[in-house]
Amino acid sequence: MSESTTQVSDESRLCEWELTRHLRLVLDNDSELYEHRRAIVREHLAARDECPFCNGSGFKGEIARLSDDNRACDHCVEGQTTRYPHQLGDRLKDWCEGLVGLHSPNVIRSNGLLATEVLSTALAWVDWTELANDYIEEERES
């Protein structure tokens, strides 16, 4: 990579980091937002989905099952898996977009196209998976 490409990449990463940090400060410094955010994280940690590797059976596929004494699926517990951080990131992003009205045509009209685009772009730069990982770690420690 050229020096200018590296510089742009570094500046982009810094911008992403700053937006993520600032969003976290906003979410964590308002008690109502903080409690709602924690409820979303707790719900995520408690949720279980059907294991895609065994289709929820809890057992390895038919071919592996015939040749292996250990029939339990290696990827889940009794056919259920925990959710991944990026799924929490997607949920947090949807919630934040809803908070600023990006899903409401009335709010978009009243804010104007420029304000809507600026908000949308800023939220697109947030590293939602990194934010989700931080929140998951924080919730597990409490």
Backbone bond lengths (Angstrom), bond angles and torsions (degrees), N, CA, C in turn:
res aa  C-N    CA-C-N  psi(-1)  N-CA   C-N-CA  omega(-1)  CA-C   N-CA-C  phi
1 M - - - 1.458 - - 1.509 109.58 -
2 S 1.319 114.89 144.37 1.451 119.32 178.51 1.523 109.81 -75.68
3 E 1.315 114.54 165.14 1.463 119.93 -179.11 1.523 111.53 -62.27
4 S 1.341 117.17 -39.67 1.466 119.72 -179.70 1.529 110.98 -68.71
5 T 1.337 117.65 -35.71 1.463 120.98 177.59 1.519 110.25 -66.42
6 T 1.330 116.45 -41.30 1.459 120.91 178.04 1.520 110.82 -63.24
7 Q 1.343 116.10 -41.60 1.453 120.50 179.74 1.528 110.52 -63.80
8 V 1.320 117.87 -44.15 1.463 121.11 178.53 1.523 109.85 -62.96
9 S 1.325 117.06 -42.44 1.458 121.28 178.80 1.531 111.00 -61.59
10 D 1.331 116.91 -44.24 1.461 121.17 177.95 1.535 111.46 -63.36
11 E 1.326 116.18 -41.59 1.459 120.15 179.21 1.522 110.61 -67.40
12 S 1.316 117.65 -37.85 1.467 121.21 177.93 1.518 110.48 -64.09
13 R 1.325 116.23 -43.26 1.468 120.48 179.20 1.531 110.40 -64.17
14 L 1.323 116.43 -40.13 1.463 120.45 178.20 1.534 110.43 -63.72
15 C 1.319 116.86 -41.92 1.461 121.40 177.84 1.530 110.06 -61.90
16 E 1.310 116.87 -46.04 1.466 121.83 178.19 1.528 110.38 -59.76
17 W 1.321 116.45 -45.00 1.464 121.17 -179.53 1.527 110.62 -62.70
18 E 1.352 117.00 -45.26 1.467 121.17 -178.47 1.527 111.29 -64.21
19 L 1.327 117.93 -42.94 1.460 120.35 178.90 1.522 111.25 -64.94
20 T 1.318 116.84 -41.24 1.467 121.12 178.29 1.525 110.32 -63.09
21 R 1.336 116.65 -45.68 1.465 121.50 179.59 1.527 111.06 -62.96
22 H 1.317 116.18 -42.91 1.468 119.66 -178.94 1.523 111.09 -66.36
23 L 1.322 117.68 -42.73 1.463 120.34 177.67 1.519 110.36 -60.25
24 R 1.327 115.94 -42.68 1.469 119.43 179.12 1.531 110.84 -61.39
25 L 1.326 117.03 -41.51 1.469 119.96 177.77 1.522 111.06 -60.15
26 V 1.312 117.00 -42.55 1.462 120.78 179.49 1.523 110.28 -64.10
27 L 1.343 116.93 -48.65 1.467 120.62 -177.43 1.527 112.08 -65.75
28 D 1.318 117.28 -33.01 1.462 120.47 -175.44 1.529 114.00 -89.91
29 N 1.339 118.09 -10.50 1.462 120.16 -177.05 1.520 113.78 -106.36
30 D 1.314 116.59 6.32 1.460 121.67 172.38 1.525 105.71 -116.86
31 S 1.320 117.11 120.17 1.469 119.91 -171.53 1.524 112.95 -60.09
32 E 1.318 118.04 -39.77 1.468 120.34 179.77 1.531 111.33 -66.54
33 L 1.333 116.93 -45.18 1.469 120.81 177.44 1.529 110.72 -63.93
34 Y 1.317 115.75 -41.50 1.470 120.78 -179.92 1.522 111.09 -60.36
35 E 1.319 117.08 -47.86 1.475 119.93 -179.18 1.523 111.72 -65.68
36 H 1.325 116.62 -39.39 1.463 119.32 178.43 1.533 110.68 -66.60
37 R 1.314 116.21 -42.10 1.471 121.28 177.88 1.521 110.50 -60.50
38 R 1.320 117.36 -43.85 1.472 120.56 178.41 1.519 110.98 -63.53
39 A 1.317 118.04 -38.06 1.466 121.20 177.72 1.532 110.50 -63.55
40 I 1.319 117.34 -39.18 1.472 120.94 177.16 1.523 109.93 -63.04
41 V 1.319 117.46 -43.32 1.466 121.38 -179.78 1.525 110.74 -66.17
42 R 1.322 117.71 -44.36 1.473 120.59 178.40 1.528 111.30 -61.79
43 E 1.318 116.44 -41.55 1.466 120.94 177.43 1.536 110.26 -61.02
44 H 1.326 115.75 -41.85 1.466 120.86 178.61 1.532 110.96 -62.23
45 L 1.320 116.57 -45.09 1.468 120.39 -178.26 1.528 112.29 -67.09
46 A 1.310 116.98 -30.51 1.467 120.66 -179.17 1.533 112.47 -82.86
47 A 1.319 116.97 -21.17 1.467 120.72 -174.57 1.527 111.72 -71.33
48 R 1.301 114.92 148.04 1.459 122.16 175.90 1.524 108.06 -132.13
49 D 1.323 115.19 142.03 1.456 121.55 178.34 1.516 109.69 -119.51
50 E 1.317 115.69 159.57 1.456 120.50 176.74 1.527 108.78 -65.01
51 C 1.324 116.43 133.60 1.463 121.74 -179.64 1.533 109.62 -65.97
52 P 1.333 117.44 126.38 1.466 119.56 179.84 1.531 113.18 -74.72
53 F 1.330 117.40 -16.19 1.463 120.53 -177.35 1.525 112.48 -82.73
54 C 1.327 116.91 -30.35 1.467 119.67 -179.41 1.533 111.63 -120.39
55 N 1.342 116.25 6.66 1.468 122.04 -178.15 1.523 112.51 55.72
56 G 1.334 115.55 33.89 1.456 120.35 175.82 1.515 115.79 82.75
57 S 1.331 117.25 2.98 1.472 118.81 -178.64 1.523 112.50 -79.39
58 G 1.333 116.99 -25.99 1.462 121.03 -176.67 1.525 112.76 85.45
59 F 1.331 116.33 0.32 1.462 120.84 -178.90 1.512 110.50 -120.60
60 K 1.328 115.19 153.69 1.456 120.58 176.97 1.521 109.58 -62.88
61 G 1.323 115.61 164.71 1.455 121.08 177.80 1.518 111.93 -58.97
62 E 1.296 116.97 164.42 1.464 123.53 -173.53 1.529 112.84 -55.90
63 I 1.328 118.34 -44.91 1.473 120.43 -177.80 1.524 110.29 -66.16
64 A 1.330 117.73 -45.92 1.460 120.91 179.09 1.521 110.56 -65.31
65 R 1.308 117.37 -35.82 1.452 121.29 -177.41 1.530 110.96 -65.34
66 L 1.305 117.91 -36.38 1.463 121.32 -178.37 1.525 112.58 -68.72
67 S 1.328 116.92 -29.57 1.454 119.71 -174.51 1.521 114.07 -107.56
68 D 1.292 118.36 3.85 1.460 120.26 -172.58 1.528 109.68 -129.54
69 D 1.329 115.38 131.81 1.464 119.22 177.92 1.532 111.18 -70.37
70 N 1.338 115.83 -32.78 1.458 120.21 178.31 1.522 108.50 -86.14
71 R 1.295 117.07 98.37 1.453 122.01 -173.75 1.519 113.79 -87.89
72 A 1.312 118.00 -11.55 1.472 120.42 -176.99 1.529 110.28 -68.56
73 C 1.303 114.93 142.71 1.465 121.20 177.30 1.532 108.72 -64.86
74 D 1.320 116.51 137.80 1.466 122.24 -178.96 1.533 112.76 -80.03
75 H 1.316 117.13 -9.02 1.458 120.89 -171.23 1.524 114.43 -108.15
76 C 1.332 117.09 -1.62 1.458 117.74 -174.67 1.522 111.17 -152.54
77 V 1.306 115.00 177.37 1.461 122.88 173.08 1.521 106.05 -119.26
78 E 1.299 116.16 114.06 1.461 122.92 178.57 1.527 112.86 51.42
79 G 1.331 115.74 41.12 1.459 120.68 175.16 1.517 115.68 82.28
80 Q 1.334 117.47 3.47 1.464 121.74 -177.78 1.524 110.45 -119.81
81 T 1.323 116.09 139.85 1.462 121.14 176.91 1.529 109.32 -122.31
82 T 1.310 114.60 155.87 1.460 119.37 174.01 1.522 107.99 -76.69
83 R 1.291 115.57 163.07 1.464 119.84 178.46 1.523 110.01 -82.12
84 Y 1.323 115.52 159.09 1.453 122.45 -177.56 1.527 110.91 -93.92
85 P 1.341 117.22 154.68 1.469 120.31 -179.47 1.528 113.82 -56.43
86 H 1.329 117.88 -37.47 1.470 118.02 -178.74 1.532 111.35 -63.63
87 Q 1.334 117.44 -27.27 1.461 120.08 176.80 1.528 110.44 -68.05
88 L 1.320 116.56 -39.59 1.463 120.30 175.12 1.526 109.36 -65.99
89 G 1.323 116.92 -41.22 1.463 120.50 177.21 1.523 111.98 -57.11
90 D 1.327 116.45 -43.17 1.467 120.28 177.95 1.524 110.92 -63.33
91 R 1.315 116.49 -40.29 1.472 121.21 179.92 1.529 110.66 -65.67
92 L 1.337 116.67 -43.52 1.462 120.69 178.23 1.533 111.10 -63.52
93 K 1.326 116.66 -40.71 1.468 120.82 179.21 1.531 110.05 -62.53
94 D 1.327 117.03 -46.59 1.466 120.18 179.07 1.530 110.86 -59.89
95 W 1.333 116.04 -42.38 1.458 120.78 179.64 1.530 110.46 -61.99
96 C 1.323 116.98 -47.60 1.470 120.77 -178.88 1.527 111.66 -65.44
97 E 1.322 116.71 -39.22 1.468 119.38 176.35 1.526 110.37 -61.87
98 G 1.317 116.26 -38.43 1.460 120.11 176.19 1.520 112.17 -65.79
99 L 1.333 116.60 -38.52 1.473 120.79 179.49 1.523 111.96 -60.54
100 V 1.324 116.57 -39.53 1.468 119.65 -178.38 1.518 112.39 -91.59
101 G 1.346 117.16 0.46 1.453 120.75 173.08 1.506 116.47 87.38
102 L 1.329 118.02 17.50 1.459 119.23 -177.95 1.526 113.25 -70.86
103 H 1.325 117.99 -9.89 1.462 121.04 178.33 1.532 111.73 -102.35
104 S 1.320 116.75 2.11 1.461 120.75 -175.46 1.529 110.93 -113.94
105 P 1.330 117.44 115.09 1.475 119.51 178.55 1.528 112.93 -58.09
106 N 1.333 117.68 -34.21 1.466 120.17 179.70 1.520 111.86 -65.31
107 V 1.330 116.51 -42.17 1.469 120.42 179.13 1.525 109.70 -68.28
108 I 1.318 116.60 -40.77 1.473 120.17 179.25 1.525 109.89 -60.84
109 R 1.340 117.16 -43.87 1.472 120.17 178.65 1.527 111.26 -63.82
110 S 1.332 117.23 -42.16 1.465 119.13 -177.22 1.531 111.86 -72.76
111 N 1.335 117.87 -32.32 1.468 120.62 178.16 1.521 111.78 -76.85
112 G 1.297 116.69 -31.37 1.459 121.05 -175.76 1.522 110.29 94.02
113 L 1.295 114.49 158.00 1.458 121.22 -175.68 1.530 112.49 -63.61
114 L 1.322 117.77 -42.24 1.468 120.33 -178.18 1.524 111.44 -62.85
115 A 1.318 117.26 -48.16 1.472 120.43 179.79 1.522 110.74 -61.80
116 T 1.317 116.67 -40.82 1.462 120.70 179.14 1.523 110.73 -62.93
117 E 1.316 117.05 -43.91 1.466 120.88 -179.95 1.528 112.19 -66.59
118 V 1.327 116.72 -38.06 1.466 120.12 178.18 1.527 109.91 -64.91
119 L 1.321 117.27 -45.41 1.472 120.47 177.72 1.522 111.35 -62.24
120 S 1.303 116.09 -45.71 1.462 121.39 -179.43 1.527 111.01 -61.09
121 T 1.318 116.68 -43.84 1.471 121.22 -179.98 1.523 110.94 -66.42
122 A 1.321 116.83 -43.21 1.469 119.79 179.34 1.527 110.46 -61.03
123 L 1.330 117.61 -44.74 1.467 119.85 179.92 1.524 111.45 -67.95
124 A 1.314 117.35 -30.01 1.473 120.06 177.98 1.522 111.69 -68.15
125 W 1.325 117.44 -25.57 1.460 121.24 -179.77 1.525 113.35 -82.95
126 V 1.302 117.92 -14.04 1.464 120.98 179.79 1.529 109.11 -67.04
127 D 1.320 116.57 137.61 1.470 120.95 175.99 1.524 107.07 -86.28
128 W 1.325 116.29 89.61 1.458 122.75 -173.76 1.517 112.27 -65.98
129 T 1.323 118.26 -34.93 1.467 120.46 179.74 1.529 110.22 -69.30
130 E 1.311 117.09 -40.93 1.468 120.56 177.21 1.530 110.09 -63.20
131 L 1.307 115.82 -43.16 1.462 120.70 178.09 1.528 110.00 -61.75
132 A 1.324 116.42 -44.38 1.472 120.94 179.18 1.527 110.58 -62.03
133 N 1.324 117.74 -44.18 1.469 120.70 178.29 1.525 111.20 -59.40
134 D 1.324 116.94 -42.47 1.469 120.69 178.07 1.528 111.32 -62.38
135 Y 1.314 116.19 -44.95 1.465 119.91 -179.74 1.526 112.06 -66.95
136 I 1.317 117.38 -37.79 1.471 120.78 177.38 1.525 109.94 -62.98
137 E 1.314 116.80 -46.52 1.467 121.10 179.20 1.528 110.91 -61.73
138 E 1.314 115.77 -43.67 1.468 120.47 179.50 1.530 110.96 -61.80
139 E 1.331 117.19 -43.41 1.469 121.20 -178.33 1.528 110.82 -67.36
140 R 1.307 117.23 -37.53 1.466 120.55 179.33 1.528 111.56 -68.56
141 E 1.318 117.23 -30.08 1.453 120.90 179.61 1.526 112.72 -78.13
142 S 1.335 117.40 -21.95 1.464 119.35 -177.23 1.511 112.10 -86.84
